[in-house]
Amino acid sequence: MDKKRILVVEDEPDIRELLVSYLENEGYCVLWAEDGVGAIDLFAKDRFDLVILDIMIPKIDGYGVCEVIKKKSDVPIVFLSALGDEKSVIKGYDVMADDYVTKPFSMPVLLRKVNAILRRGEREQEKADSIMWGDLKIIPDMMEVTVNGNKVELTSREFDILLTLVKHPGRIFTREVLLDMLWDYNPLVDERIVDSHIKNLRHKLGGDYIETVRGKGYRVAKEPV
């Protein structure tokens, strides 16, 4: 798995070196900038999973950097600042920061905040990249299907059929339509091959996920049972 990439924006060398050292020891890939212009330039050129951002930095302050980044990306931003008054903290959240840590700070606590934010992002990304259907979970990019958390091994054709049906709950797919979509309607392929794949799917999934609509075709219900 690729290392998570963190951008540290801090103009105080001692604090910057501390942050970079701790984060790298945690297994993160860390790049840094010491002013707002450098931070924006780095962010435009590279990919980051999280930004740790001081507010009182030269050229463009942290609020301005945060606003620029948030217009382009939803990457999490943690403010790390000596400004601990209520007005400054509120402004930090108003410009869409994900967390606000005041100096002096505990490095172990900051690390746990960073870890928690990145884990939350992974869960949200996994949720966005997966399709839930009752106790079925489908991850299209990985061609993976689980039932109640247990992985089910499907052939690529079985996976394609299941994904097609679940993406269109309630819609009836005739054998002809499925052949056309998934086999490019090859005239040499018999329509009964669809029935065979559906039968295998039902057996592997172990549940009544796919309905037969007599005389018409197959579907999954509009709502999971």
C-alpha positions as CSV (number, residue, x, y, z in Angstrom):
1,M,0.0,0.0,0.0
2,D,1.3,3.5,-0.9
3,K,2.3,5.7,2.0
4,K,-0.1,8.5,3.0
5,R,1.2,11.8,1.9
6,I,1.1,14.8,4.3
7,L,2.0,18.4,3.6
8,V,3.4,20.3,6.6
9,V,3.3,24.1,6.4
10,E,5.2,25.7,9.2
11,D,7.7,28.5,9.3
12,E,9.3,27.7,12.7
13,P,12.2,25.3,11.9
14,D,12.2,23.5,15.2
15,I,8.5,22.8,15.1
16,R,8.6,21.8,11.4
17,E,11.5,19.4,12.0
18,L,9.6,17.9,14.9
19,L,6.5,17.4,12.9
20,V,8.4,15.9,9.9
21,S,10.4,13.5,12.1
22,Y,7.4,12.2,14.0
23,L,5.2,11.8,10.9
24,E,7.9,10.0,9.0
25,N,8.5,7.7,11.9
26,E,4.8,6.9,11.8
27,G,5.3,5.8,8.2
28,Y,3.9,8.8,6.4
29,C,5.5,10.5,3.4
30,V,6.0,14.2,4.4
31,L,6.7,17.3,2.3
32,W,6.9,20.7,3.8
33,A,6.7,24.4,3.0
34,E,7.6,27.4,5.2
35,D,5.2,30.0,3.7
36,G,1.8,30.2,2.1
37,V,3.0,30.6,-1.5
38,G,5.3,27.6,-1.3
39,A,2.4,25.6,0.3
40,I,0.0,26.4,-2.5
41,D,2.7,25.7,-5.2
42,L,3.5,22.3,-3.6
43,F,-0.1,21.4,-3.3
44,A,-0.7,22.2,-7.0
45,K,2.2,20.0,-8.1
46,D,1.7,17.0,-5.9
47,R,-1.0,14.7,-4.3
48,F,-1.6,14.9,-0.5
49,D,-3.9,13.0,1.8
50,L,-3.7,15.6,4.6
51,V,-2.3,19.1,5.3
52,I,-1.0,20.3,8.7
53,L,-1.1,24.1,8.4
54,D,0.2,26.9,10.6
55,I,-1.8,30.2,10.5
56,M,0.8,32.8,11.1
57,I,3.1,32.0,8.1
58,P,4.7,34.5,5.6
59,K,3.3,35.7,2.3
60,I,-0.1,34.1,2.5
61,D,-1.5,33.2,6.0
62,G,-2.9,29.8,6.8
63,Y,-6.5,31.0,6.4
64,G,-5.8,32.1,2.9
65,V,-4.0,28.8,2.1
66,C,-6.9,26.8,3.5
67,E,-9.4,28.7,1.3
68,V,-7.3,28.1,-1.8
69,I,-6.9,24.4,-1.2
70,K,-10.6,23.9,-0.2
71,K,-11.7,25.4,-3.5
72,K,-9.8,22.8,-5.4
73,S,-9.9,19.8,-3.1
74,D,-11.6,18.2,-0.1
75,V,-8.3,17.0,1.4
76,P,-8.4,17.2,5.2
77,I,-6.7,20.3,6.8
78,V,-5.5,20.5,10.4
79,F,-4.7,24.0,11.7
80,L,-1.7,24.1,14.1
81,S,-1.5,27.5,15.6
82,A,-0.5,29.6,18.6
83,L,-3.8,31.5,18.0
84,G,-6.0,29.9,20.6
85,D,-8.7,32.6,21.1
86,E,-12.3,31.7,20.2
87,K,-12.4,34.1,17.2
88,S,-9.4,32.6,15.6
89,V,-10.6,29.0,16.1
90,I,-14.1,29.8,14.8
91,K,-12.5,31.5,11.7
92,G,-10.4,28.3,11.2
93,Y,-13.6,26.2,11.0
94,D,-15.3,28.8,8.9
95,V,-12.7,28.3,6.2
96,M,-13.5,24.6,6.3
97,A,-10.6,23.2,8.4
98,D,-11.2,19.7,9.7
99,D,-9.5,20.2,13.0
100,Y,-7.8,23.0,15.0
101,V,-4.9,22.3,17.4
102,T,-3.3,25.0,19.5
103,K,0.3,25.5,20.4
104,P,2.0,24.3,22.6
105,F,0.7,20.9,21.6
106,S,1.2,17.2,22.4
107,M,2.8,15.4,19.5
108,P,1.3,12.0,20.5
109,V,-2.2,13.6,20.6
110,L,-1.6,15.3,17.2
111,L,-0.5,12.0,15.7
112,R,-3.7,10.3,16.9
113,K,-5.8,13.1,15.4
114,V,-4.0,12.7,12.1
115,N,-4.4,8.9,12.2
116,A,-8.1,9.2,13.1
117,I,-8.8,11.7,10.2
118,L,-7.0,9.6,7.7
119,R,-8.8,6.4,8.8
120,R,-12.2,8.2,8.6
121,G,-11.2,9.3,5.1
122,E,-10.4,5.7,4.1
123,R,-13.8,4.5,5.4
124,E,-15.6,7.2,3.5
125,Q,-13.7,6.5,0.4
126,E,-14.4,2.8,0.7
127,K,-18.1,3.5,1.2
128,A,-18.1,5.8,-1.8
129,D,-16.4,3.2,-3.9
130,S,-18.7,0.3,-2.9
131,I,-22.3,-0.6,-3.4
132,M,-24.3,-2.0,-0.5
133,W,-27.3,-4.2,-1.2
134,G,-28.7,-5.6,2.0
135,D,-25.9,-7.9,3.3
136,L,-24.2,-7.8,-0.1
137,K,-21.2,-5.5,-0.6
138,I,-19.8,-4.9,-4.1
139,I,-16.5,-3.2,-4.7
140,P,-16.4,-2.6,-8.5
141,D,-12.8,-1.5,-8.8
142,M,-11.6,-4.6,-7.1
143,M,-14.3,-6.9,-8.6
144,E,-15.0,-8.1,-5.0
145,V,-18.2,-9.3,-3.5
146,T,-18.9,-10.1,0.1
147,V,-22.0,-11.5,1.8
148,N,-22.2,-10.7,5.5
149,G,-18.5,-9.9,5.4
150,N,-17.6,-13.2,3.8
151,K,-15.9,-13.0,0.4
152,V,-17.6,-14.7,-2.5
153,E,-15.5,-15.8,-5.5
154,L,-17.3,-15.0,-8.8
155,T,-16.2,-15.2,-12.4
156,S,-15.9,-12.0,-14.2
157,R,-19.2,-12.6,-16.1
158,E,-21.0,-13.5,-12.9
159,F,-19.7,-10.3,-11.3
160,D,-20.8,-8.2,-14.3
161,I,-24.3,-9.6,-14.2
162,L,-24.7,-9.0,-10.5
163,L,-23.3,-5.5,-10.7
164,T,-25.6,-4.7,-13.6
165,L,-28.7,-5.9,-11.7
166,V,-27.8,-4.2,-8.4
167,K,-27.1,-0.9,-10.1
168,H,-30.6,-0.8,-11.5
169,P,-32.9,-2.2,-8.7
170,G,-36.4,-3.1,-9.8
171,R,-35.5,-3.0,-13.5
172,I,-36.2,-6.2,-15.4
173,F,-33.3,-7.3,-17.7
174,T,-34.3,-9.8,-20.4
175,R,-31.8,-12.4,-21.5
176,E,-31.4,-10.5,-24.8
177,V,-30.5,-7.3,-23.1
178,L,-28.0,-9.0,-20.8
179,L,-26.4,-10.7,-23.8
180,D,-26.3,-7.4,-25.6
181,M,-24.7,-5.6,-22.7
182,L,-22.3,-8.3,-21.5
183,W,-21.6,-10.5,-24.5
184,D,-22.0,-7.8,-27.2
185,Y,-24.9,-9.9,-28.4
186,N,-22.7,-12.5,-30.0
187,P,-25.0,-14.6,-32.2
188,L,-23.0,-17.7,-31.4
189,V,-23.9,-17.4,-27.7
190,D,-27.1,-19.1,-26.7
191,E,-29.5,-17.1,-24.5
192,R,-29.5,-20.0,-22.0
193,I,-26.0,-19.1,-20.9
194,V,-27.6,-16.3,-19.0
195,D,-29.7,-18.7,-17.1
196,S,-26.7,-20.8,-16.3
197,H,-24.8,-17.8,-14.9
198,I,-27.8,-16.7,-12.9
199,K,-28.1,-20.2,-11.4
200,N,-24.4,-20.2,-10.4
201,L,-24.7,-16.7,-8.9
202,R,-27.7,-17.7,-6.8
203,H,-25.8,-20.7,-5.5
204,K,-22.6,-18.8,-4.7
205,L,-24.5,-15.9,-3.0
206,G,-26.6,-18.3,-1.0
207,G,-29.7,-16.0,-0.9
208,D,-32.7,-14.9,-2.9
209,Y,-31.1,-11.8,-4.3
210,I,-32.0,-12.3,-7.9
211,E,-35.7,-12.6,-8.9
212,T,-37.0,-14.4,-12.0
213,V,-39.8,-12.5,-13.6
214,R,-41.6,-15.2,-15.5
215,G,-41.6,-14.7,-19.2
216,K,-39.6,-11.5,-19.0
217,G,-36.2,-11.8,-17.3
218,Y,-34.3,-11.1,-14.1
219,R,-34.1,-8.3,-11.6
220,V,-33.2,-7.5,-8.0
221,A,-36.0,-6.0,-6.0
222,K,-36.2,-2.2,-5.5
223,E,-35.3,-2.6,-1.9
224,P,-33.2,-5.4,-0.2
225,V,-35.2,-8.0,1.6
